[in-house]
């Protein structure tokens, strides 16, 4: 039987742009504006990032560049594992 948390993660990764954002973050941590290729619409991108953060698939980190700090998003260990498992499923024959 599928647990509620598993069900919610499966439903989440099925939403538009979620996998695109996660795949982009698998390369390296990125700022909000750097994720525009994964999701063009800012409102939708904001919603998807909040959903991913709530599910503990991504986290925010502060990166200092010179005197300025920037908020970046990065995959959590759990997020990386979810992507890895999805890759296994989609490559299975």
PDB file of N, CA, C and O in Angstrom:
ATOM      1  N   UNK A   1       0.837  -1.181   0.000  1.00  0.00           N
ATOM      2  CA  UNK A   1       0.000   0.000   0.000  1.00  0.00           C
ATOM      3  C   UNK A   1       0.883   1.246   0.000  1.00  0.00           C
ATOM      4  O   UNK A   1       1.877   1.307   0.723  1.00  0.00           O
ATOM      5  N   UNK A   2       0.524   2.224  -0.800  1.00  0.00           N
ATOM      6  CA  UNK A   2       1.294   3.452  -0.927  1.00  0.00           C
ATOM      7  C   UNK A   2       0.985   4.370   0.251  1.00  0.00           C
ATOM      8  O   UNK A   2      -0.176   4.650   0.553  1.00  0.00           O
ATOM      9  N   UNK A   3       2.038   4.830   0.905  1.00  0.00           N
ATOM     10  CA  UNK A   3       1.867   5.738   2.032  1.00  0.00           C
ATOM     11  C   UNK A   3       1.467   7.117   1.515  1.00  0.00           C
ATOM     12  O   UNK A   3       1.689   7.442   0.349  1.00  0.00           O
ATOM     13  N   UNK A   4       0.878   7.917   2.389  1.00  0.00           N
ATOM     14  CA  UNK A   4       0.410   9.251   2.006  1.00  0.00           C
ATOM     15  C   UNK A   4       1.551  10.134   1.495  1.00  0.00           C
ATOM     16  O   UNK A   4       1.379  10.855   0.512  1.00  0.00           O
ATOM     17  N   UNK A   5       2.721  10.084   2.157  1.00  0.00           N
ATOM     18  CA  UNK A   5       3.852  10.900   1.711  1.00  0.00           C
ATOM     19  C   UNK A   5       4.305  10.485   0.316  1.00  0.00           C
ATOM     20  O   UNK A   5       4.617  11.333  -0.520  1.00  0.00           O
ATOM     21  N   UNK A   6       4.339   9.175   0.068  1.00  0.00           N
ATOM     22  CA  UNK A   6       4.731   8.685  -1.258  1.00  0.00           C
ATOM     23  C   UNK A   6       3.726   9.153  -2.306  1.00  0.00           C
ATOM     24  O   UNK A   6       4.104   9.582  -3.396  1.00  0.00           O
ATOM     25  N   UNK A   7       2.462   9.067  -1.966  1.00  0.00           N
ATOM     26  CA  UNK A   7       1.406   9.487  -2.892  1.00  0.00           C
ATOM     27  C   UNK A   7       1.545  10.976  -3.221  1.00  0.00           C
ATOM     28  O   UNK A   7       1.408  11.372  -4.378  1.00  0.00           O
ATOM     29  N   UNK A   8       1.818  11.797  -2.205  1.00  0.00           N
ATOM     30  CA  UNK A   8       1.919  13.236  -2.450  1.00  0.00           C
ATOM     31  C   UNK A   8       3.149  13.582  -3.294  1.00  0.00           C
ATOM     32  O   UNK A   8       3.102  14.508  -4.104  1.00  0.00           O
ATOM     33  N   UNK A   9       4.243  12.848  -3.110  1.00  0.00           N
ATOM     34  CA  UNK A   9       5.436  13.091  -3.938  1.00  0.00           C
ATOM     35  C   UNK A   9       5.180  12.676  -5.382  1.00  0.00           C
ATOM     36  O   UNK A   9       5.586  13.370  -6.315  1.00  0.00           O
ATOM     37  N   UNK A  10       4.513  11.555  -5.560  1.00  0.00           N
ATOM     38  CA  UNK A  10       4.186  11.099  -6.911  1.00  0.00           C
ATOM     39  C   UNK A  10       3.286  12.117  -7.608  1.00  0.00           C
ATOM     40  O   UNK A  10       3.492  12.434  -8.780  1.00  0.00           O
ATOM     41  N   UNK A  11       2.295  12.623  -6.893  1.00  0.00           N
ATOM     42  CA  UNK A  11       1.415  13.640  -7.465  1.00  0.00           C
ATOM     43  C   UNK A  11       2.176  14.920  -7.774  1.00  0.00           C
ATOM     44  O   UNK A  11       1.935  15.560  -8.798  1.00  0.00           O
ATOM     45  N   UNK A  12       3.093  15.294  -6.890  1.00  0.00           N
ATOM     46  CA  UNK A  12       3.864  16.521  -7.087  1.00  0.00           C
ATOM     47  C   UNK A  12       4.743  16.434  -8.325  1.00  0.00           C
ATOM     48  O   UNK A  12       4.747  17.356  -9.140  1.00  0.00           O
ATOM     49  N   UNK A  13       5.487  15.347  -8.482  1.00  0.00           N
ATOM     50  CA  UNK A  13       6.395  15.252  -9.634  1.00  0.00           C
ATOM     51  C   UNK A  13       5.633  15.140 -10.949  1.00  0.00           C
ATOM     52  O   UNK A  13       6.214  15.322 -12.018  1.00  0.00           O
ATOM     53  N   UNK A  14       4.349  14.843 -10.880  1.00  0.00           N
ATOM     54  CA  UNK A  14       3.529  14.797 -12.080  1.00  0.00           C
ATOM     55  C   UNK A  14       3.050  16.164 -12.536  1.00  0.00           C
ATOM     56  O   UNK A  14       2.519  16.302 -13.637  1.00  0.00           O
ATOM     57  N   UNK A  15       3.234  17.172 -11.697  1.00  0.00           N
ATOM     58  CA  UNK A  15       2.799  18.520 -12.059  1.00  0.00           C
ATOM     59  C   UNK A  15       3.741  19.133 -13.088  1.00  0.00           C
ATOM     60  O   UNK A  15       4.935  18.839 -13.129  1.00  0.00           O
ATOM     61  N   UNK A  16       3.164  19.988 -13.909  1.00  0.00           N
ATOM     62  CA  UNK A  16       3.927  20.657 -14.950  1.00  0.00           C
ATOM     63  C   UNK A  16       5.092  21.457 -14.355  1.00  0.00           C
ATOM     64  O   UNK A  16       4.928  22.149 -13.350  1.00  0.00           O
ATOM     65  N   UNK A  17       6.241  21.359 -14.970  1.00  0.00           N
ATOM     66  CA  UNK A  17       7.481  22.072 -14.642  1.00  0.00           C
ATOM     67  C   UNK A  17       8.261  21.519 -13.442  1.00  0.00           C
ATOM     68  O   UNK A  17       9.423  21.882 -13.262  1.00  0.00           O
ATOM     69  N   UNK A  18       7.670  20.667 -12.631  1.00  0.00           N
ATOM     70  CA  UNK A  18       8.370  20.174 -11.446  1.00  0.00           C
ATOM     71  C   UNK A  18       9.648  19.431 -11.828  1.00  0.00           C
ATOM     72  O   UNK A  18      10.717  19.730 -11.296  1.00  0.00           O
ATOM     73  N   UNK A  19       9.551  18.483 -12.730  1.00  0.00           N
ATOM     74  CA  UNK A  19      10.741  17.719 -13.124  1.00  0.00           C
ATOM     75  C   UNK A  19      11.755  18.603 -13.847  1.00  0.00           C
ATOM     76  O   UNK A  19      12.962  18.410 -13.699  1.00  0.00           O
ATOM     77  N   UNK A  20      11.277  19.565 -14.622  1.00  0.00           N
ATOM     78  CA  UNK A  20      12.186  20.484 -15.306  1.00  0.00           C
ATOM     79  C   UNK A  20      13.001  21.282 -14.288  1.00  0.00           C
ATOM     80  O   UNK A  20      14.209  21.451 -14.448  1.00  0.00           O
ATOM     81  N   UNK A  21      12.341  21.765 -13.255  1.00  0.00           N
ATOM     82  CA  UNK A  21      13.022  22.526 -12.203  1.00  0.00           C
ATOM     83  C   UNK A  21      14.007  21.629 -11.463  1.00  0.00           C
ATOM     84  O   UNK A  21      15.151  22.014 -11.227  1.00  0.00           O
ATOM     85  N   UNK A  22      13.558  20.435 -11.100  1.00  0.00           N
ATOM     86  CA  UNK A  22      14.435  19.516 -10.364  1.00  0.00           C
ATOM     87  C   UNK A  22      15.661  19.130 -11.191  1.00  0.00           C
ATOM     88  O   UNK A  22      16.774  19.087 -10.667  1.00  0.00           O
ATOM     89  N   UNK A  23      15.465  18.852 -12.465  1.00  0.00           N
ATOM     90  CA  UNK A  23      16.591  18.495 -13.326  1.00  0.00           C
ATOM     91  C   UNK A  23      17.574  19.657 -13.460  1.00  0.00           C
ATOM     92  O   UNK A  23      18.788  19.453 -13.479  1.00  0.00           O
ATOM     93  N   UNK A  24      17.051  20.855 -13.551  1.00  0.00           N
ATOM     94  CA  UNK A  24      17.915  22.032 -13.627  1.00  0.00           C
ATOM     95  C   UNK A  24      18.738  22.189 -12.349  1.00  0.00           C
ATOM     96  O   UNK A  24      19.921  22.527 -12.399  1.00  0.00           O
ATOM     97  N   UNK A  25      18.101  21.940 -11.211  1.00  0.00           N
ATOM     98  CA  UNK A  25      18.795  22.059  -9.932  1.00  0.00           C
ATOM     99  C   UNK A  25      19.756  20.898  -9.691  1.00  0.00           C
ATOM    100  O   UNK A  25      20.637  20.998  -8.836  1.00  0.00           O
ATOM    101  N   UNK A  26      19.604  19.809 -10.423  1.00  0.00           N
ATOM    102  CA  UNK A  26      20.526  18.683 -10.249  1.00  0.00           C
ATOM    103  C   UNK A  26      21.918  19.029 -10.782  1.00  0.00           C
ATOM    104  O   UNK A  26      22.912  18.427 -10.377  1.00  0.00           O
ATOM    105  N   UNK A  27      21.976  19.991 -11.681  1.00  0.00           N
ATOM    106  CA  UNK A  27      23.250  20.429 -12.248  1.00  0.00           C
ATOM    107  C   UNK A  27      24.048  21.237 -11.229  1.00  0.00           C
ATOM    108  O   UNK A  27      25.246  21.020 -11.047  1.00  0.00           O
ATOM    109  N   UNK A  28      23.362  22.177 -10.565  1.00  0.00           N
ATOM    110  CA  UNK A  28      23.986  23.043  -9.566  1.00  0.00           C
ATOM    111  C   UNK A  28      22.907  23.906  -8.928  1.00  0.00           C
ATOM    112  O   UNK A  28      21.831  24.059  -9.506  1.00  0.00           O
ATOM    113  N   UNK A  29      23.163  24.474  -7.750  1.00  0.00           N
ATOM    114  CA  UNK A  29      22.199  25.397  -7.143  1.00  0.00           C
ATOM    115  C   UNK A  29      21.982  26.607  -8.055  1.00  0.00           C
ATOM    116  O   UNK A  29      22.910  27.074  -8.716  1.00  0.00           O
ATOM    117  N   UNK A  30      20.757  27.101  -8.081  1.00  0.00           N
ATOM    118  CA  UNK A  30      20.435  28.220  -8.972  1.00  0.00           C
ATOM    119  C   UNK A  30      19.530  29.232  -8.278  1.00  0.00           C
ATOM    120  O   UNK A  30      18.778  28.908  -7.359  1.00  0.00           O
ATOM    121  N   UNK A  31      19.636  30.467  -8.756  1.00  0.00           N
ATOM    122  CA  UNK A  31      18.753  31.521  -8.282  1.00  0.00           C
ATOM    123  C   UNK A  31      17.402  31.399  -8.985  1.00  0.00           C
ATOM    124  O   UNK A  31      17.259  30.678  -9.973  1.00  0.00           O
ATOM    125  N   UNK A  32      16.418  32.118  -8.454  1.00  0.00           N
ATOM    126  CA  UNK A  32      15.081  32.120  -9.027  1.00  0.00           C
ATOM    127  C   UNK A  32      15.126  32.470 -10.512  1.00  0.00           C
ATOM    128  O   UNK A  32      14.524  31.779 -11.334  1.00  0.00           O
ATOM    129  N   UNK A  33      15.838  33.539 -10.855  1.00  0.00           N
ATOM    130  CA  UNK A  33      15.887  33.982 -12.255  1.00  0.00           C
ATOM    131  C   UNK A  33      16.603  32.982 -13.148  1.00  0.00           C
ATOM    132  O   UNK A  33      16.319  32.907 -14.344  1.00  0.00           O
ATOM    133  N   UNK A  34      17.519  32.220 -12.589  1.00  0.00           N
ATOM    134  CA  UNK A  34      18.252  31.226 -13.368  1.00  0.00           C
ATOM    135  C   UNK A  34      17.388  30.018 -13.726  1.00  0.00           C
ATOM    136  O   UNK A  34      17.766  29.209 -14.573  1.00  0.00           O
ATOM    137  N   UNK A  35      16.244  29.900 -13.087  1.00  0.00           N
ATOM    138  CA  UNK A  35      15.337  28.784 -13.349  1.00  0.00           C
ATOM    139  C   UNK A  35      14.279  29.126 -14.399  1.00  0.00           C
ATOM    140  O   UNK A  35      13.343  28.357 -14.615  1.00  0.00           O
ATOM    141  N   UNK A  36      14.432  30.285 -15.051  1.00  0.00           N
ATOM    142  CA  UNK A  36      13.427  30.706 -16.030  1.00  0.00           C
ATOM    143  C   UNK A  36      13.371  29.785 -17.243  1.00  0.00           C
ATOM    144  O   UNK A  36      12.323  29.678 -17.881  1.00  0.00           O
ATOM    145  N   UNK A  37      14.472  29.120 -17.575  1.00  0.00           N
ATOM    146  CA  UNK A  37      14.439  28.161 -18.693  1.00  0.00           C
ATOM    147  C   UNK A  37      13.585  26.947 -18.345  1.00  0.00           C
ATOM    148  O   UNK A  37      12.947  26.363 -19.221  1.00  0.00           O
ATOM    149  N   UNK A  38      13.572  26.569 -17.075  1.00  0.00           N
ATOM    150  CA  UNK A  38      12.786  25.407 -16.629  1.00  0.00           C
ATOM    151  C   UNK A  38      11.307  25.750 -16.509  1.00  0.00           C
ATOM    152  O   UNK A  38      10.445  24.895 -16.710  1.00  0.00           O
ATOM    153  N   UNK A  39      11.017  27.016 -16.179  1.00  0.00           N
ATOM    154  CA  UNK A  39       9.624  27.460 -16.030  1.00  0.00           C
ATOM    155  C   UNK A  39       9.575  28.961 -16.308  1.00  0.00           C
ATOM    156  O   UNK A  39      10.041  29.761 -15.497  1.00  0.00           O
ATOM    157  N   UNK A  40       9.024  29.332 -17.428  1.00  0.00           N
ATOM    158  CA  UNK A  40       9.026  30.732 -17.875  1.00  0.00           C
ATOM    159  C   UNK A  40       8.172  31.647 -16.996  1.00  0.00           C
ATOM    160  O   UNK A  40       8.578  32.769 -16.693  1.00  0.00           O
ATOM    161  N   UNK A  41       7.005  31.181 -16.591  1.00  0.00           N
ATOM    162  CA  UNK A  41       6.067  32.008 -15.847  1.00  0.00           C
ATOM    163  C   UNK A  41       6.510  32.160 -14.392  1.00  0.00           C
ATOM    164  O   UNK A  41       6.653  31.166 -13.680  1.00  0.00           O
ATOM    165  N   UNK A  42       6.727  33.392 -13.951  1.00  0.00           N
ATOM    166  CA  UNK A  42       7.242  33.639 -12.600  1.00  0.00           C
ATOM    167  C   UNK A  42       6.287  33.189 -11.505  1.00  0.00           C
ATOM    168  O   UNK A  42       6.714  32.645 -10.487  1.00  0.00           O
ATOM    169  N   UNK A  43       5.004  33.414 -11.712  1.00  0.00           N
ATOM    170  CA  UNK A  43       4.011  33.013 -10.706  1.00  0.00           C
ATOM    171  C   UNK A  43       4.011  31.493 -10.545  1.00  0.00           C
ATOM    172  O   UNK A  43       4.019  30.981  -9.426  1.00  0.00           O
ATOM    173  N   UNK A  44       4.001  30.790 -11.653  1.00  0.00           N
ATOM    174  CA  UNK A  44       4.020  29.321 -11.607  1.00  0.00           C
ATOM    175  C   UNK A  44       5.324  28.825 -11.003  1.00  0.00           C
ATOM    176  O   UNK A  44       5.323  27.888 -10.205  1.00  0.00           O
ATOM    177  N   UNK A  45       6.445  29.451 -11.381  1.00  0.00           N
ATOM    178  CA  UNK A  45       7.751  29.059 -10.839  1.00  0.00           C
ATOM    179  C   UNK A  45       7.768  29.225  -9.322  1.00  0.00           C
ATOM    180  O   UNK A  45       8.274  28.361  -8.606  1.00  0.00           O
ATOM    181  N   UNK A  46       7.218  30.330  -8.836  1.00  0.00           N
ATOM    182  CA  UNK A  46       7.146  30.567  -7.390  1.00  0.00           C
ATOM    183  C   UNK A  46       6.342  29.477  -6.703  1.00  0.00           C
ATOM    184  O   UNK A  46       6.753  28.949  -5.670  1.00  0.00           O
ATOM    185  N   UNK A  47       5.200  29.143  -7.276  1.00  0.00           N
ATOM    186  CA  UNK A  47       4.339  28.109  -6.699  1.00  0.00           C
ATOM    187  C   UNK A  47       5.052  26.764  -6.679  1.00  0.00           C
ATOM    188  O   UNK A  47       5.040  26.066  -5.665  1.00  0.00           O
ATOM    189  N   UNK A  48       5.676  26.399  -7.804  1.00  0.00           N
ATOM    190  CA  UNK A  48       6.358  25.106  -7.881  1.00  0.00           C
ATOM    191  C   UNK A  48       7.541  25.032  -6.909  1.00  0.00           C
ATOM    192  O   UNK A  48       7.766  23.989  -6.295  1.00  0.00           O
ATOM    193  N   UNK A  49       8.288  26.107  -6.765  1.00  0.00           N
ATOM    194  CA  UNK A  49       9.409  26.106  -5.818  1.00  0.00           C
ATOM    195  C   UNK A  49       8.911  25.951  -4.389  1.00  0.00           C
ATOM    196  O   UNK A  49       9.527  25.242  -3.593  1.00  0.00           O
ATOM    197  N   UNK A  50       7.818  26.597  -4.060  1.00  0.00           N
ATOM    198  CA  UNK A  50       7.237  26.457  -2.710  1.00  0.00           C
ATOM    199  C   UNK A  50       6.773  25.020  -2.474  1.00  0.00           C
ATOM    200  O   UNK A  50       6.980  24.461  -1.397  1.00  0.00           O
ATOM    201  N   UNK A  51       6.146  24.432  -3.489  1.00  0.00           N
ATOM    202  CA  UNK A  51       5.681  23.043  -3.355  1.00  0.00           C
ATOM    203  C   UNK A  51       6.860  22.092  -3.159  1.00  0.00           C
ATOM    204  O   UNK A  51       6.804  21.193  -2.320  1.00  0.00           O
ATOM    205  N   UNK A  52       7.915  22.291  -3.926  1.00  0.00           N
ATOM    206  CA  UNK A  52       9.099  21.442  -3.795  1.00  0.00           C
ATOM    207  C   UNK A  52       9.768  21.617  -2.441  1.00  0.00           C
ATOM    208  O   UNK A  52      10.249  20.653  -1.845  1.00  0.00           O
ATOM    209  N   UNK A  53       9.795  22.853  -1.962  1.00  0.00           N
ATOM    210  CA  UNK A  53      10.403  23.112  -0.655  1.00  0.00           C
ATOM    211  C   UNK A  53       9.568  22.499   0.467  1.00  0.00           C
ATOM    212  O   UNK A  53      10.111  21.937   1.418  1.00  0.00           O
ATOM    213  N   UNK A  54       8.262  22.609   0.351  1.00  0.00           N
ATOM    214  CA  UNK A  54       7.368  22.025   1.358  1.00  0.00           C
ATOM    215  C   UNK A  54       7.525  20.500   1.426  1.00  0.00           C
ATOM    216  O   UNK A  54       7.408  19.907   2.498  1.00  0.00           O
ATOM    217  N   UNK A  55       7.787  19.882   0.291  1.00  0.00           N
ATOM    218  CA  UNK A  55       7.977  18.428   0.232  1.00  0.00           C
ATOM    219  C   UNK A  55       9.409  18.021   0.575  1.00  0.00           C
ATOM    220  O   UNK A  55       9.741  16.836   0.526  1.00  0.00           O
ATOM    221  N   UNK A  56      10.255  18.980   0.920  1.00  0.00           N
ATOM    222  CA  UNK A  56      11.661  18.741   1.259  1.00  0.00           C
ATOM    223  C   UNK A  56      12.456  18.134   0.104  1.00  0.00           C
ATOM    224  O   UNK A  56      13.383  17.352   0.316  1.00  0.00           O
ATOM    225  N   UNK A  57      12.082  18.501  -1.112  1.00  0.00           N
ATOM    226  CA  UNK A  57      12.823  18.037  -2.279  1.00  0.00           C
ATOM    227  C   UNK A  57      13.874  19.061  -2.699  1.00  0.00           C
ATOM    228  O   UNK A  57      14.853  18.719  -3.363  1.00  0.00           O
ATOM    229  N   UNK A  58      13.664  20.329  -2.306  1.00  0.00           N
ATOM    230  CA  UNK A  58      14.658  21.370  -2.522  1.00  0.00           C
ATOM    231  C   UNK A  58      14.784  22.184  -1.241  1.00  0.00           C
ATOM    232  O   UNK A  58      13.943  22.102  -0.347  1.00  0.00           O
ATOM    233  N   UNK A  59      15.857  22.970  -1.174  1.00  0.00           N
ATOM    234  CA  UNK A  59      16.056  23.862  -0.042  1.00  0.00           C
ATOM    235  C   UNK A  59      16.687  25.150  -0.548  1.00  0.00           C
ATOM    236  O   UNK A  59      17.257  25.192  -1.637  1.00  0.00           O
ATOM    237  N   UNK A  60      16.575  26.197   0.258  1.00  0.00           N
ATOM    238  CA  UNK A  60      17.208  27.459  -0.094  1.00  0.00           C
ATOM    239  C   UNK A  60      18.512  27.594   0.668  1.00  0.00           C
ATOM    240  O   UNK A  60      18.625  27.168   1.817  1.00  0.00           O
ATOM    241  N   UNK A  61      19.484  28.187   0.017  1.00  0.00           N
ATOM    242  CA  UNK A  61      20.770  28.459   0.637  1.00  0.00           C
ATOM    243  C   UNK A  61      21.191  29.873   0.250  1.00  0.00           C
ATOM    244  O   UNK A  61      20.892  30.349  -0.845  1.00  0.00           O
ATOM    245  N   UNK A  62      21.875  30.519   1.152  1.00  0.00           N
ATOM    246  CA  UNK A  62      22.381  31.857   0.888  1.00  0.00           C
ATOM    247  C   UNK A  62      23.816  31.737   0.393  1.00  0.00           C
ATOM    248  O   UNK A  62      24.665  31.138   1.052  1.00  0.00           O
ATOM    249  N   UNK A  63      24.072  32.312  -0.772  1.00  0.00           N
ATOM    250  CA  UNK A  63      25.404  32.269  -1.359  1.00  0.00           C
ATOM    251  C   UNK A  63      25.937  33.695  -1.420  1.00  0.00           C
ATOM    252  O   UNK A  63      25.311  34.583  -1.997  1.00  0.00           O
ATOM    253  N   UNK A  64      27.081  33.893  -0.826  1.00  0.00           N
ATOM    254  CA  UNK A  64      27.673  35.226  -0.794  1.00  0.00           C
ATOM    255  C   UNK A  64      28.610  35.398  -1.986  1.00  0.00           C
ATOM    256  O   UNK A  64      29.513  34.591  -2.209  1.00  0.00           O
ATOM    257  N   UNK A  65      28.377  36.456  -2.738  1.00  0.00           N
ATOM    258  CA  UNK A  65      29.230  36.799  -3.872  1.00  0.00           C
ATOM    259  C   UNK A  65      29.698  38.227  -3.661  1.00  0.00           C
ATOM    260  O   UNK A  65      28.936  39.178  -3.831  1.00  0.00           O
ATOM    261  N   UNK A  66      30.959  38.361  -3.290  1.00  0.00           N
ATOM    262  CA  UNK A  66      31.469  39.684  -2.944  1.00  0.00           C
ATOM    263  C   UNK A  66      30.796  40.162  -1.667  1.00  0.00           C
ATOM    264  O   UNK A  66      30.811  39.470  -0.649  1.00  0.00           O
ATOM    265  N   UNK A  67      30.216  41.330  -1.730  1.00  0.00           N
ATOM    266  CA  UNK A  67      29.529  41.884  -0.556  1.00  0.00           C
ATOM    267  C   UNK A  67      28.041  41.548  -0.538  1.00  0.00           C
ATOM    268  O   UNK A  67      27.342  41.849   0.429  1.00  0.00           O
ATOM    269  N   UNK A  68      27.566  40.930  -1.601  1.00  0.00           N
ATOM    270  CA  UNK A  68      26.132  40.638  -1.722  1.00  0.00           C
ATOM    271  C   UNK A  68      25.851  39.161  -1.465  1.00  0.00           C
ATOM    272  O   UNK A  68      26.675  38.292  -1.750  1.00  0.00           O
ATOM    273  N   UNK A  69      24.679  38.906  -0.925  1.00  0.00           N
ATOM    274  CA  UNK A  69      24.215  37.532  -0.722  1.00  0.00           C
ATOM    275  C   UNK A  69      23.040  37.274  -1.648  1.00  0.00           C
ATOM    276  O   UNK A  69      22.190  38.141  -1.849  1.00  0.00           O
ATOM    277  N   UNK A  70      23.000  36.089  -2.201  1.00  0.00           N
ATOM    278  CA  UNK A  70      21.925  35.687  -3.099  1.00  0.00           C
ATOM    279  C   UNK A  70      21.311  34.392  -2.588  1.00  0.00           C
ATOM    280  O   UNK A  70      22.008  33.511  -2.083  1.00  0.00           O
ATOM    281  N   UNK A  71      20.004  34.294  -2.728  1.00  0.00           N
ATOM    282  CA  UNK A  71      19.303  33.064  -2.361  1.00  0.00           C
ATOM    283  C   UNK A  71      19.340  32.129  -3.565  1.00  0.00           C
ATOM    284  O   UNK A  71      18.942  32.498  -4.670  1.00  0.00           O
ATOM    285  N   UNK A  72      19.817  30.934  -3.333  1.00  0.00           N
ATOM    286  CA  UNK A  72      19.847  29.887  -4.356  1.00  0.00           C
ATOM    287  C   UNK A  72      18.981  28.723  -3.894  1.00  0.00           C
ATOM    288  O   UNK A  72      18.784  28.506  -2.698  1.00  0.00           O
ATOM    289  N   UNK A  73      18.481  27.994  -4.853  1.00  0.00           N
ATOM    290  CA  UNK A  73      17.736  26.767  -4.578  1.00  0.00           C
ATOM    291  C   UNK A  73      18.624  25.603  -4.953  1.00  0.00           C
ATOM    292  O   UNK A  73      19.357  25.669  -5.940  1.00  0.00           O
ATOM    293  N   UNK A  74      18.565  24.531  -4.168  1.00  0.00           N
ATOM    294  CA  UNK A  74      19.302  23.319  -4.512  1.00  0.00           C
ATOM    295  C   UNK A  74      18.487  22.103  -4.103  1.00  0.00           C
ATOM    296  O   UNK A  74      17.635  22.162  -3.216  1.00  0.00           O
ATOM    297  N   UNK A  75      18.780  20.998  -4.780  1.00  0.00           N
ATOM    298  CA  UNK A  75      18.118  19.733  -4.450  1.00  0.00           C
ATOM    299  C   UNK A  75      18.589  19.248  -3.084  1.00  0.00           C
ATOM    300  O   UNK A  75      19.757  19.394  -2.724  1.00  0.00           O
ATOM    301  N   UNK A  76      17.672  18.678  -2.343  1.00  0.00           N
ATOM    302  CA  UNK A  76      18.055  18.005  -1.111  1.00  0.00           C
ATOM    303  C   UNK A  76      18.467  16.580  -1.478  1.00  0.00           C
ATOM    304  O   UNK A  76      18.334  16.161  -2.628  1.00  0.00           O
ATOM    305  N   UNK A  77      18.959  15.858  -0.507  1.00  0.00           N
ATOM    306  CA  UNK A  77      19.296  14.452  -0.739  1.00  0.00           C
ATOM    307  C   UNK A  77      18.049  13.680  -1.184  1.00  0.00           C
ATOM    308  O   UNK A  77      18.109  12.829  -2.072  1.00  0.00           O
ATOM    309  N   UNK A  78      16.933  13.995  -0.550  1.00  0.00           N
ATOM    310  CA  UNK A  78      15.668  13.351  -0.897  1.00  0.00           C
ATOM    311  C   UNK A  78      15.272  13.690  -2.339  1.00  0.00           C
ATOM    312  O   UNK A  78      14.810  12.820  -3.077  1.00  0.00           O
ATOM    313  N   UNK A  79      15.452  14.949  -2.737  1.00  0.00           N
ATOM    314  CA  UNK A  79      15.130  15.364  -4.097  1.00  0.00           C
ATOM    315  C   UNK A  79      15.990  14.661  -5.128  1.00  0.00           C
ATOM    316  O   UNK A  79      15.498  14.246  -6.177  1.00  0.00           O
ATOM    317  N   UNK A  80      17.284  14.527  -4.829  1.00  0.00           N
ATOM    318  CA  UNK A  80      18.194  13.830  -5.735  1.00  0.00           C
ATOM    319  C   UNK A  80      17.803  12.354  -5.863  1.00  0.00           C
ATOM    320  O   UNK A  80      17.874  11.774  -6.947  1.00  0.00           O
ATOM    321  N   UNK A  81      17.394  11.764  -4.756  1.00  0.00           N
ATOM    322  CA  UNK A  81      16.962  10.366  -4.772  1.00  0.00           C
ATOM    323  C   UNK A  81      15.698  10.186  -5.616  1.00  0.00           C
ATOM    324  O   UNK A  81      15.587   9.226  -6.379  1.00  0.00           O
ATOM    325  N   UNK A  82      14.758  11.105  -5.478  1.00  0.00           N
ATOM    326  CA  UNK A  82      13.529  11.038  -6.276  1.00  0.00           C
ATOM    327  C   UNK A  82      13.865  11.111  -7.763  1.00  0.00           C
ATOM    328  O   UNK A  82      13.335  10.333  -8.556  1.00  0.00           O
ATOM    329  N   UNK A  83      14.735  12.036  -8.145  1.00  0.00           N
ATOM    330  CA  UNK A  83      15.139  12.146  -9.555  1.00  0.00           C
ATOM    331  C   UNK A  83      15.807  10.870 -10.040  1.00  0.00           C
ATOM    332  O   UNK A  83      15.546  10.407 -11.150  1.00  0.00           O
ATOM    333  N   UNK A  84      16.662  10.309  -9.211  1.00  0.00           N
ATOM    334  CA  UNK A  84      17.364   9.071  -9.570  1.00  0.00           C
ATOM    335  C   UNK A  84      16.373   7.932  -9.797  1.00  0.00           C
ATOM    336  O   UNK A  84      16.508   7.172 -10.757  1.00  0.00           O
ATOM    337  N   UNK A  85      15.388   7.814  -8.924  1.00  0.00           N
ATOM    338  CA  UNK A  85      14.395   6.746  -9.054  1.00  0.00           C
ATOM    339  C   UNK A  85      13.521   6.945 -10.295  1.00  0.00           C
ATOM    340  O   UNK A  85      13.158   5.977 -10.963  1.00  0.00           O
ATOM    341  N   UNK A  86      13.188   8.184 -10.596  1.00  0.00           N
ATOM    342  CA  UNK A  86      12.400   8.468 -11.797  1.00  0.00           C
ATOM    343  C   UNK A  86      13.205   8.100 -13.039  1.00  0.00           C
ATOM    344  O   UNK A  86      12.657   7.556 -13.999  1.00  0.00           O
ATOM    345  N   UNK A  87      14.503   8.394 -13.022  1.00  0.00           N
ATOM    346  CA  UNK A  87      15.366   8.026 -14.150  1.00  0.00           C
ATOM    347  C   UNK A  87      15.394   6.506 -14.342  1.00  0.00           C
ATOM    348  O   UNK A  87      15.373   6.015 -15.471  1.00  0.00           O
ATOM    349  N   UNK A  88      15.442   5.774 -13.235  1.00  0.00           N
ATOM    350  CA  UNK A  88      15.428   4.306 -13.317  1.00  0.00           C
ATOM    351  C   UNK A  88      14.124   3.811 -13.951  1.00  0.00           C
ATOM    352  O   UNK A  88      14.134   2.941 -14.822  1.00  0.00           O
ATOM    353  N   UNK A  89      13.013   4.378 -13.500  1.00  0.00           N
ATOM    354  CA  UNK A  89      11.704   3.951 -13.998  1.00  0.00           C
ATOM    355  C   UNK A  89      11.574   4.249 -15.485  1.00  0.00           C
ATOM    356  O   UNK A  89      11.111   3.409 -16.257  1.00  0.00           O
ATOM    357  N   UNK A  90      11.983   5.442 -15.877  1.00  0.00           N
ATOM    358  CA  UNK A  90      11.798   5.839 -17.285  1.00  0.00           C
ATOM    359  C   UNK A  90      12.780   5.154 -18.223  1.00  0.00           C
ATOM    360  O   UNK A  90      12.530   5.085 -19.426  1.00  0.00           O
ATOM    361  N   UNK A  91      13.903   4.642 -17.694  1.00  0.00           N
ATOM    362  CA  UNK A  91      14.848   3.958 -18.564  1.00  0.00           C
ATOM    363  C   UNK A  91      14.623   2.448 -18.578  1.00  0.00           C
ATOM    364  O   UNK A  91      15.255   1.738 -19.361  1.00  0.00           O
ATOM    365  N   UNK A  92      13.734   1.953 -17.725  1.00  0.00           N
ATOM    366  CA  UNK A  92      13.450   0.508 -17.676  1.00  0.00           C
ATOM    367  C   UNK A  92      12.730   0.089 -18.963  1.00  0.00           C
ATOM    368  O   UNK A  92      11.934   0.836 -19.529  1.00  0.00           O
ATOM    369  N   UNK A  93      13.044  -1.138 -19.400  1.00  0.00           N
ATOM    370  CA  UNK A  93      12.418  -1.637 -20.631  1.00  0.00           C
ATOM    371  C   UNK A  93      11.481  -2.772 -20.344  1.00  0.00           C
ATOM    372  O   UNK A  93      10.868  -3.313 -21.264  1.00  0.00           O
TER     373      UNK A  93
END
